């Protein structure tokens, strides 16, 4: 299934950052098969109605971070050797933010801590482990990347 | 790229990158009123450059001076490397200009307008003309006089794009367009970027559209240039801080001078500060405000602009390209 990306202009997050985050999330949730090219810069720019340079820079960052790799003549693919993209403090900060907003939402909806933890574990079991998408044997370094 | 476009640049500038528009201390008075005050800016080739500022800030006046349609009172400008006051016809032919007014012959049909205009340009590309007309869903047989404002803008854009100019200057192209026509305008602009060396210089008030297509911005504020830099530089230099105070503590009634402060918003037990170019000094000054918590929050492009152009009226910050700033010309 082709990757679907949508962006919201006017947000607190720049369009460039939105693309980077969306692709990261898709890669780590196993939405993109290893042998499936991402939409080209031109195609994604025309789809999202944004400057192609913005898409190009976002892809560029994802390549530098080891999330994507460019295969000459074939396009952009998820990298076989994915590394952790955020380091140290930034990684911790993002996790903190995600957990805080999850807990705030759960509390507001009246879920107990125990129910929340239970739901998180169930969801984690449901999620397809990345790299094991159909049509490709999962003999990759993905697990290593995730285990960090 | 021809060699003569480089002659006006300093060797370093030419080496780094070339600029399709350059202004130097460009100034224009209308009677006693200063419409443009000492504007120095450069538009890099291949950029989609948004020219922002409130109505009456001097954008159209600058565009007209750059095109050689209006004499500056002081200072100078160049277009494709030529002095704006002495543009040779071959340089004009490489520039497409769409003014705010979209004047055209009302008795001609869309198709006739295209044919008529094509005679003036050696490189007229009928496919581009039809493509843009198609984006705007215009009927070739409709008379120009019967087109809506948005449709007229579409026809005007088709006429401007069909000669495939290397530099497009669009003065508020989205003015009065409905959402569908705005969408078509963005499609057409992105279409133009297919050729990497094309430059689009446009003015607009629609910040969401600017955020979509622009990679550079310049901000004009009451005739003074306040920023000229990549969009990302602008965004990353404007930050917002929320300072919280729990009663009985309250935000100070009078703020001490904070370097870079653009905008202050007060609400119950809370102070929201928009600040440009936050450095060590600013952070230390923030700490001294004795808040219970200080949180740095992300800023949207819109908020950054409003903060930047806010009513404080100091005009004291200038954001520019990092490489230019390194040469010691920047305030940051």
Interface residues (C-beta under 8 A of the other chain):
Chain A: X9 X10 X11 X12 X13 X14 X15 X16 X42 X45 X46 X48 X49 X50 X51 X52 X53 X54
Chain B: X48 X183 X186 X187 X190 X193 X194 X207 X208 X209 X211 X212 X213 X214 X215 X231 X232 X235 X297 X298 X299 X300 X301 X302
